[in-house]
Amino acid sequence: MCEEFDKEYEELRKIAKTTENSLKIMRKCRKLCAISLDIAVEKSLLSRFWQAARKLLEAIGKSVERIAQENVQNLIVGELVALSLKVHRIYEVPDYGLPDFLTVSMIVNPAKRRILEKKWKFRIFCGFLMLRLGDLMRYKGFLMKSREFYEISLKINHTERETWNQLGVVHFKSANFLRSIYFHTRSLHSSSSQQYHAAAANLDAIFKKFANRAAHNSSQKHDELVVIYLAKIHFLLDIDDAENVLKALQPSKELICSLMSVYEHLEPGTPLENRAIRHVEIIWTALFNKLLIDLSENRAAAENQLHLLALLLRAPEFCVVLEENPGKIACDSTAKIEDLERFDAFQCLKEHGLRYPITVDQILSKIRGDQSYDQEDEEEQSSEIDSEASYSNSNSGSSSDSDSESKSQDEDSDEEILRAGARRKHVENSDVENEDF
């Protein structure tokens, strides 16, 4: 089998990476996946497959004929389906909740299907399929279907930072800006050790869109106010009546994760930076105490609130219990809280984070400043997660090759925003493509 793979792989390497050869490359990658999915994943052939597909999309993207664009998109959908059915016919793929059209094939003898020892490679493969089908649905304008496919991809392989980013793109196109910021933030602080410039650029674009907007508490929705305040803090701008308006914000994972990212990129020193950090502190302390009060009164919503409290405790300097706060949690102190939202993979302010699964006792100990409870070593990770992280990014393509979309904004920014915009230094040299196939 290895000899056969090597022979086909050598032929693939000799194929020129031109638009004319894109279909040939995609089908050669499919054949190699059928010969050995194990080796194909290691050699990043899924990335090679998508790069060839993108060449076709880019070439036809210049066409004025919409029908021509749709024909190419449909062709690539067909190639992805063919790839999936081929693999499902040959291998015993675990059930990851893929749509039936990707898994139902004429299997002559199911007992003879191959089994991979490293099951996580199936997750890389299936996550890739759903991510790219989500992209194609987005190009077609089917945002709900695109979002559905991205969410399936995320459930299969939550270490793929590009999937988080693409969910942010879909929510941006749906004018759900706070959710968009949340998903771009999750992408930026994913478990990957490499910076993801597309997510950073997308966040910067959204913040520029909202930084100069006035906040009118009586006429604007809560989520819109949150985005405006986050944008102003990001660009070190002043907030009118900050002590009162910021304390009125309500806790949510979207607000807290986004605020954590903004805070992590602030450096104390200048008056503008110090003012921005003070704004973060006002929000943080208010959210912390609201959650404590909720947890002392409402047992039903405890688990969701405990997740948020654990996130806030990553910056213990802002977690000050106010005098009027009972500081008690009305739920079982020994119950374990599972990480359904994958917050353990959220690397922002990670050095202070609790490790999942966590208990109420651990949270209370953290609030009291007691570090004596047992925690696992921060570097101890399961081999499965390590393997996923190492191959996830290599098989979906680099940021310059990916179709991670940056939002271009037409709104002008004032001089203060332009001066402050250099804070996120890793954005300045990012090479992120605009695309709208």
N, C-alpha and C positions, 0 to 999 in steps of 0.2 A: 504493500500500500504506500509506503514511504517513497519507493522508487517511482511509482505512478504519480504521486503528488509532486515530487521534485521535477519530473519531466514536464508536467502541465504548468507548474509554477515558472519554470525557465521559459516556456513559451509565452506566458503572460508578461514576463519582464521584457521580452523582445517586442511586444506590441507598443507602437508609438502612442503616446497619450494625447491623441487628437480627438476632435469632435466626431470625425468620421469613424473612429475606432471605438467610440464609447460603448456602443451596444455589444460589440465583440468582447470588450473587457468585462462588462457586467456578466455576460454569460460564461466567460472563462472563470470568473470568481465563483459563480454558482456551481460550476462543475467541481472546483477545488473544495468548496464547502461540502459537497456531497462525498468527495473522496475522504476528506478528514476535516471535520468541523473543528476538532481540537487544534490542529496545526493552523488552519485558516484563521481562527481567532487570534492566535499568537502572532501571526504574520500580518495582522491588521488588514485582512482582505475585505472586511466589511467597510472599512474606510475607503479602500480602493474602489469598491463597488459604488459608493455614494459619490466619490469624486468624479467618476465617469458619468454618473447620472446628472450631476450638476453641470458638467460641460454641455450636455444636451439642453438642459434647462436654460443656461445662459445664452446659448446660441439661438434658441428659438424665442428667448425673451425679447429680442429686438424686433420680432415680427409684429406687424400691425394687425395681423389676422389672429383674432382671439381663438378661433377654431384650431389653428395650427399649434398654439400653446397648449390647448386642452388635449390635443392628440398626443403630444409628447408627454404631458403629465400622465395621461392614461397609459401610455406605453410603459412608463417607469413603474406605475402602480402594478401593471401586469408582471413586470420583471421581479418586483418584490414578492408578489404572490407566488410566482413560480419558484422563487428561491425558498420561500417558506414551505411550500408543499413538498419540494424535493427533500428538504431536510427532515420534515415530519414523516415522510415515507421511509427514509433510511434509518433515522434515529428514534429512539424512545424518548421523546421530549416531554418533560413534566408539564402539567397543566398550569399555565400561568394566566389563564383567562383571556387568551387571544380570541378574536372573532372566528367564527366557524370557517369563513372563507379562506383563512390562513392555515387551517389545520386539517380539514377534511380531505383526505386523499384515498385513492384506491390502494389499500395495503393488502397485498396478496397473502403474506404470512407475517402477522404482527410479531410472532415469537422470534423472528429472525432479525428484528430491528436492533441496531447497535446501541450500546449503552456507553455513555461517557463517564469516566471516573470523576472528573471535575464538573459537577453539575452546574456550577456557577457560570460556566461558559455558555450554557443554554440561556441563562438569564441575560448575558451580554447580547446574544444573538436575538432573542425575542424582544428585548428592550430596544435594540436597534431597529427592528422591523416596525414597531409601533411609533417610535420617534420619527422615522422617515415617512411613514404613512401620514402621520400628523402634519409634517411639513407639507406634503403634497396636497392634503385637504385644505391647508391654510392658503396655499397658492391658488386653489380653486375658489376660495372665498367661503368655504364651509367651516366657519369658526367653531361652531358647537361640536361638530364631528372631529375637528382637529384637536380641540381641547380634550375630548373623550379619549382619543388615541394617546395624547401626551400623558394623561393621567394613568392610563394602563401601563405605559412605558415606565413611569415613575414608580409604580407599585412593583414592577418587575425588577428594576435596577435603579434604586434611589441615589446611587453614587454618580450617576451621569449628570454632570453640571449643565450640559446643553439642554437637557429636557426641562430642568427648572427654568432656564432662561427662555425657552420657547413658550412655556406657559405664561411667562411675563409678557411676551410679545402678543399672545392671543388676548390676554386681558387688557392690554393697552389698546388693541384694535377694537375691543368692546367697550372702551371708555371706562373701564374699571381700574382706575389708576392706583389705588392703594394696594389692591391685589397684585397688580403688575409690579409695583415696587417690592412687595413681599417676595414674589417668585424670583425676581432678578437678584434680590439680596440673598436668597437661599442658594442661588447659582454662584454668586460671588464668593460666598463663604462655604462652599461645598467641601466634602472630605478630600478633594484633590489638593495636592500641595502646590499646584501651579496656579498663577493668577489667570482669571478668565476675563479678558479685556472687553468682550462683547457685553457681558452683564454690567460691568462698570460704566461703559459708555452709554448703555441704555438707561441706567439710573441717573447719570448725569443729564441726559436729555430730558427726562421727565422732570427732574428738579428745576432745570432751566425754564421749563414750560410754566411752572407754578410759583417760582420764587418771587416774582413781582406782583402777584395777585394779592389784593386786599382780602383780609379775613373778616367776614361779617357773620358773627355767630348766630344771628337771628334768621338769616336767609339761606345759609349754606348748610349742606348736609355734613354730618360728623366726619365721614371719610374724606370729603373734600378739604375740610379744615385740617385734618391730620396731614394730608399731602402738602398743603401750603406751609404748615409749621415745620414739617420735616425739611422741605426745600429751603426755607429761610435759615434753619439751623445749619444745613449742609453748606450754604454759601455765606455763613457768618453774618446774616442780616438781622436787624433788630425786629422784635415782635412787640407790638403795642400791648400794654397791660399784660405782660407775659405772666406775672405771678398768678393772675386770676384765670386767664383764658387757657393756659396750659394745664392747670389743675383740673379743668373741666373735661379733659379727654378721657375716654373710657378704654379699659384694657382690652386688647385683642392680640392674637399672635402676629397679625399683620403690622400693627403699630410697634409692638415690642421688638420684633426681629429687625424691623427697619430702623428703629431708633438705636438699637445696639450697633448696627453697622455704621450709622452716622457718627455715633460716639467714638467708635474704635478708630475712626480716621481723624479725630480731633487731637490736636497737640496743644496743651496749655502753654501760655507764654505771652502772647499778644493780647491786648484788650478785647479784640474781636473774638479770638479763640476762647478766651476766658468767659466772655458773655455767652457764647454758644454752649459751652460746657455747663454753665449755670442754667440755661434753658433745658438742657438734657436732664439735669439734676431735679428741676422742678417737676417735670413730667414723670421721671423715674420714681421719685419718692411718693408722688400722689398715686401712681398706679400700684405701687407696692402696698400702700396702706388700704387702697380700695379692695385689692384682692384679699388681704388679711381679714377685712371686715366681712366681705362676701363669704369667705371660708368659715368664719365663725358663726354665720347665720344660715347658710344654705348648703346643706349636705349633698343635695342632688347634683349640683354643678361642680362638686369638689375636684374631680379628676382633671377636667379641662383647666380649672383655675390653678391647680397645683403645677401643671405644665408651665403656665405663664409665670408663676411665682419662681419656679426653678430657673427660668431664663433670666428673670430680673436679678436673682442672686449671683449671677455671673459678675455683677458690679456691686459687691457688698458695701462699698463706700456710700452708695446712694440709698441703700435699704435701711432707712431709719424708721423705727416704729414710733409713731406720734403718740402723745400722751393719751389722747382720747381713744386710741385703738386698743381693743381687748387683747390682740396678739395671740389668739387661740384659734385652733383649727378643729372644726366639728366633724371629724371623720376618724376612721380606724388608723391609729398611729403606726401600725405594723404592715398595713396593706401595701403591696408593691404596685407601682404605677408603670405600665408598659409604655414604650416609646412609639406610639402609633403614628406620630407626626415626624418621626425620624430626626428629632432635635439633637440626638447624640452625634449626628453627622454634620450639624451646623457648627462650624468652627469659630464663629465670632466670639471673642472673649472666652475662649474655650478653657484657658488655664484655671479659671475659677469655677468651672461648671461641675455640676453633679453628674455622676455616671448612671445611666439607666440600666436596669430598672431601679427606681428610687422609692423611698418610703417617706411617709410624713415625718417620722422621727429624724431622718436625715435633713429634711427641710427645716424643721424646728431647730436642730442643732446648728445648721448654717445661719439661721436668723440670730441665734444667741452667740454666734461666733465661736462655737465649740467645734474644733476640727478633729476630735478624738475618735469619731465614728469611722468604721472601716470603709475604705474605698479601694477599688481596684486600681492597679497601676495605670496611669494615663497611656502608657505605651503598649499596654496589653490589648491586643486586638485579635479577633478570630482570624484564622488563615483565610476563611472564605471572604471576609470583608476586605482584607488586604489584597487578595487576588482580584476582586472586583474592581477596586480602586485603581490598581495598576494597569488593567487592561481596558477599563471603561473608556478612558479618554483616547487611548491609542486607536480604538476601533470605531470611533465616531468622527474622527478627523480633527485636525487642529483648528484653532479659532479662526485662522485666516481661510481655511478650507470649508468650514462649516457654514450653514446657512443661518447662523444666529443673526437676527436682524436688529440693526440699530435704528431707532426712530430719529428721523431728521425733523427738526422743528424750525418753523418760519418766524417764530416770535423773537424780537430783538431783546437782548438783555442789556441792562444799564451798566455803567462803568464799574460799579462796585461788584456786580456779579462776575464780570469778566476778569477782574483782578483776583477775586476769591476763587475762581474756578480751577485754579492750579493746585488746589489742596490734594485732590486725588491724583498724585503724581503718576501712578501707573496708567492713567487714562491718556496722558498727553501723547504718548507714542504708540497708542493702540492702533492696530490695522484691522478695522472692522468693516465688513462689507455692508452696503445697503442693497437690499434686494426686494423685489416685489413681483415675483413671477406670476 
